[in-house]
Amino acid sequence: MKEASSQGGAHGEISGGQPPESTANSLAAGVLRRNGLKSWTRPAPTLYPHQWSWDSAFIALGLAHTDNSRAARELESLFSSQWSTGKVPHIVFNPEAPPRSYFPDAERWNSSALSPHAPDSRHTSGLCQPPVHAIAVNRIWETSREQDESRASRAREFLRDNFPRLLNWHRYLATARDPEESGLVTIYHPWESGTDNSPRWDGPLEAVPVGEVPSYTRYDLQHVADASHRPTDAEYDRFLWLLELLKQTRYEEAEIYESHPFLVKDVFFSAILVAANEALLEIAEAVDAPDEDREQIQTWINRGRGGLDGCWDQEFGLCLDRNVRTGEASRARTIAGFAPLISGGLGRNQMDELLQTLDSPAFAGHPELRWPLPPSTSPEDPGFHPRSYWRGPTWPVVNWLLWWSLLRAGETERAERLRRDTLDQLAEGGFAEYFEPFTGEPLGSGEQSWTAAVALDLLASGPDEP
Ligand code: DGY
């Protein structure tokens, strides 16, 4: 069965006006339960049968509201495959996944054989993804503090165990991925951004000459209703060629920096790191971490905000990625440009400019949108495509990030509107991976775990909630 067709179920069950919150809660919790395995949760029933890094972080954030210890296990299971460099791999392979269900598989990555830094116990990919984890750990802490003392003390223990792992992860990003100390994280592959086929990467990818890619079959296309929802074959050839190049370096950071043709300062990833460092600072408080760790984290926060400041584009009213190889900005209008909202600490003027961009017809103010939610790529960008993955569809996890950032910035009314519109969209379309922005049609995979997870967090965070 094609995965997208299973959306009919979720859609059917919760359509017909917004369901009462308790129904929405139990529907969302049901998605996480059905996708759950022993200690972690598949991002989607068939399209993504392994553990993905940032999916897991969002999943833990949602589970924090239904089952705190399950939420903690989700992250512990991911971090048990952390590389000795501190890197948290973007995929931890599930040895029990059905054969030929996902490509590139563990064999193609071959990371345990190639790199002495990869874990022996599990096969992983050689890349990483945006570091939402500390934000999720902090949510686990917040939700358990509200409960009885025994849960709070278990959560404190979880924080103590995980603080060093999170610190190593952030240190890896602040050093190996930013040898220039620019405050901006360098990615080696569009998959690291989490926004795989975004027009942000068109320029830097075009500059990569594609060599001989060993033959492969795309299993992802079996799991969606229509191939147009996913990246194209030409994009996949480039993705796989970059993977071959990384393997040639045996995933050695210094060599990658020296020879790899795709090195880009990703503003969205960098902003998430700043927000995650703020969460880590709170965790550091809770576990009474040494002053030098706290100072280090604060330095990363300041440096990150400074780096993002330098990527501001006045004409677009957005922040733009920068190609390390050429020094050029990637002139694409995408939701990544709202990075400074996520990293926080903005002055009133820059905040107003960003909000103006958000409300403009280039994003959430486009008159034909089904819901006033920002498309992943602006309909005014030449790379826009309303059905293709990160080229236009609306993503509930992105709405969550913007909502959470608006709240942190004190923009409560606007945050509340975004929360309501996101929930309305899900009430109509189910817990899909992403949505066609003009029709609200659910696209990609149905029953997507992180969509259900952010719904749980949004439902728990209404103005009437404690
Ligand atoms: C996919 O397979 O679509 C992922 O985004 C790559 O990690």
Boltz pocket constraint, residues with backbone or C-beta under 6 A from the ligand:
constraints:
  - pocket:
      binder: B
      contacts: [[A, 90], [A, 103], [A, 191], [A, 194], [A, 196], [A, 220]]
      max_distance: 6.0
